[in-house]
């Protein structure tokens, strides 16, 4: 059993611009060139013909030269990367520094560059970072100019087969310019824990690292102030110390909170910790860290958040943002957490790499638990050019970049050292696992260590022994469908705490029932919560990829599609997780896509071929299979107000009910009853001819910062507003006052551009993503299509 722990942790608001006045977002005004550029690191290099752009940026999602598509059947990435293209790219940016900063410490921070980056400033090499998912910084104090412009150059090499999923290419996360006093809070230098929580008080411990990069020793005073949501001070502490020149001082203090709100998935209450650093009477640094208070307990009796049992309703996520590729705009990260929270998830696994700041901040503020994962491989690779080439030299730096950066987030409940690491049964691999676990525990003891393991058998016991919580991949079914590996392993290793780190969508019922039945199985994480680019067609054609995989580009296994629309599996999962849920679908009379007769039997990332579609002209009076997913006690089905009878739908029916319905146009309606009362209703309506374009923005007011987004959902409807699920019209967009940064639909075989101001609908829908400019004003979007009435909307961009 692990001890109960509680942590104060950070969740940072939009782009973090208000946290540190000395931390400046450095995303605007870059230039880019794709390909080799001899001498581009030189200060005097002429980049006038390079493309101007703002970050974040991902060139792999952009159209290939002389095409209107980012996809190429011959791409090196093949199905793993969704047939997208990597290569080499260069970035350059000119900037000036005020002479008032001449005595300051100046650093530049990259939140994530995929991959193998090299950085130069004014022609001098700063260094690089091979791993594409971790933050890295450089001290540029002695290399910057104050009397003329500075030039930073970045070379990015995304070459060869280096990923098992869509990675994206380039500077796809934020860049920051940091201007500090020589005496300042060190990077990742604040850590707050609360080892003692009682009903009437919480003792918090604050560790602060103060760096002195001046020439003289200094006496410092740190004041920590806890502020609640109403900006009221609820606790404070003061500590003092002396720090020598060129060294780092650790100062510890305690804050006693007598009244406090716990952070939870239902009430993700965030405070702010204001840390002020003084030398004499002079304020030399000031940092604001939003945080939450919560306790974790893991045992064979279950997982407990703030002393209350909680089963993890989990989903795995890759890092891409669908039509945006890998670009980690803050709003894109927030939106996907909002969507998954609304769909019933309370936990997400960042697979298989550390996620962006914005993603974790969203989880903090919205109440989503997170497994933060380090690697997909260690020193033995899965692809010829993957991280295994750099692991031995870089693992410690990359673990630091994950744990020290992220340990202040209340959303994070476990650290994962890796996923399906090759040869886990070998003693030498277990030794590496222990090395990583021991190292992480030197950085943070407030969370358990885990790892995701497939091919489960007793020969993995030595590996699992190096962990606190054991992640089982595909344990509820798949390779173990003839046995109950949970029960067998619990009998053999009674103290093992387990969760299903990856679960097949097709085995959702068995997976979740075993979580409910066994207290030592604390949750399950479906592969995947959101659909993604790469691992193309595993949710339909399955394994193994072959020449027929193209033109599939999406995995097509997500509960939610790449545009944020719920797919049928998501509705079923809600029936498993929530009361009085009801949805219905029909099996199309013609298969949605051609079937793969050679799919491996264990490849179960698919879902049933069903759709919310009651439009089948030509099939009148022919029987169609209608399925209902429901957690109501009974469901009654109607066709054009004629009852087809009630059915009891419960755990014995796996929360599914089926009817054979002779097709006739009109209304198919299901009514759910609990305690003999109507509690839910679900309707499918036959649509008339498509005639209208309906557009709706998720936000009609966005920030005028060149970073904020509005997602506009586009639907093709009949004259009565009924979405036509077979409409695939090409929609063209015109915009004034803003920028279209992405278009898309959920079709997994579409090879269309994600960049052009147009997109075909699929199942009657598509999506356009709008980004603000740097000035306030009105953004007008118009959508039109031949034969349909056009539509427009206005979004306000404000300071």
Buried (B, 14 or more C-beta within 10 A) or exposed (E): EBEBBBBBBBBBBBBBBEBBEBBBBBBBEBBBBBEEBEEBBEBEBEBEEBEEBBBBBBBBBBBBEEEEBBBBEEBBBBBBBBBBBBBBBBBBBEBEBEEEBEEBBBBBBBBBBBBBBBBBBBBEEBEBBBBBBBBBBBEBBEBBBEEEEBBBBBBBBBBBBBBBBBBBBBBBBBBBBBBBBBBBBBBBBBBBBBBBBEEEEBBBBBEBBBBBBBEEEBEBBBBBBBBBEEEEEBBBBEBEBEBEEEEEBEBEBBBEBEEBBBBBBEEBBBBBBBBBBBBEEEEBBBBBBBBBBBBBBBBBEBBBBBEEEBBBBBBBBBBBBBBBBBBBBBBBBBBBBBBBBEBBBBBBBBBBBBBBBBBBBBBBBBBBBBBBBBBBBBBBBBBEBBBBBBBEEBBEBBBBBBBBBBBBBBBBBBBBBBBBBBEBBBEEBBEBBBBBBEBBBEBBEBBBBBBBBBEBEEEBBBBBBBBBBBBBBBBBBBBBBEEBBBBEBBEEBEEBBBBBBBBBBBBBBBBBBBBEEBBBBBBBBBBBBBBBBBBBBBBBBBBEBEEEBBBBBBBBBBBBBBBBBBBBBBBBBBBBBEEBBBBBBBBBEEEBBEEBEEBEEEBBBBBBBBBBBBBBEEBEEEEBBBBBBBBBBBBBBBBEEEEBEBBEBEEEBBBBBBBEBEBBBBBBBBBBBBEEEEBBEBEBBBBBEBBBBBBEBBBEEBBBBBBBBBBBBBBBBBEEEBBBBBBBBEBBBEBEBBBBBBBBBBBBBBBBBBBBBBBBBBBBBBBBBBBBBEEBBEBBBBBBBEEBEBBEBEBBBEE
